[in-house]
Amino acid sequence: ELGRTRLGLSVSKKIGNAVARNRFKRLYREAFRLTRAELPVGLDLILLPRSAREPVLEDVCRALRELAPAVARRLKK
């Protein structure tokens, strides 16, 4: 209802030390910045990395493009 999509990140210590966690946060923020125009408006997305293996930026962007519209459709039901 805000008219914009927001991002929240929660990276646990299971991912690694502070340097690794901050790298994940930067990666996810950049992916969000690059795909923001393509995402549905009005969502609050919270990303929780599960694996300590660092993903590739293109993979994160593709996942955001695919998953955010699916979440928006589910919320409209």
Secondary structure by P-SEA (a helix, b strand, c coil): cccbbbbbbbbccccccaaaaaaaaaaaaaaaaaaccccccccbbbbbbcccccccaaaaaaaaaccaaaaaaaaac
